Amino acid sequence: SMDNSPIHDQAAYDPETRTLRSEDVGLNSLLAFDAEVLSWIAAELGDDAAAAAHAETAARTRAKIGAELWDDSRGIFANRLWSGEFVRSLGPTSFYPLICGAASPEQAQRLLAHLDDPATFGGDFVIPGTTRDDPAAKDNSYWRGRIWPPLNWMVWHGLRWNGFEAEAVKLAEDSLRLFRAAWDERRLCPENFNAETGEPMDQPDTEGFYSWGALMPAL
């Protein structure tokens, strides 16, 4: 749920719809991929009508993501407020359109640049949950700045899905290096990590042994 992520800071709650007043990149990308997978399952079961309906939902959602959630000025996908303004803060969910095939080849190439950019998602320890140039990154609290194994896992799948094997290998190697720094000496399987130092146990609200920590070596 990315509870306190700054990508939600600008989005007010709408009591009528019971949602935030924004369109979320990560959520919509996962919904598009869910619909595609459902179409595969329906086809395997011989339900052609359901397969076609789910495939159409996936295609329609992909097209809307590619057209409406792409911020060309920054060269990245971003959450968008109902007012039409793009949300300033970004998270690794900006790469989730790679998972569902919503990114055009040109968009995908521009996304890759952010993985190496030390001002956004690059650096010695990756992938920060908040871009490094975001004031919220200094909070180093939960989803504000820290590195989370599930986010690395999802971005890795998106890279591979689009044929970016070298970038996927680098992310896997960087993830393993970060994990082993905690595992080899202290046998920690961390919930999350400090994005500046790589330290997992510098906050009171983090766990030293957590199930999804194992996603880092699993890459």
PyMOL commands that set and color helices and strands:
alter all, ss='L'
color gray80, all
select helices_A, chain A and resi 6-8+25-44+48-68+92-95+97-100+105-116+135-139+149-161+165-186+211-218
alter helices_A, ss='H'
color red, helices_A
select strands_A, chain A and resi 13-14+19-20+22-23+70-71+76-77+80-81
alter strands_A, ss='S'
color yellow, strands_A
deselect
rebuild
show_as cartoon
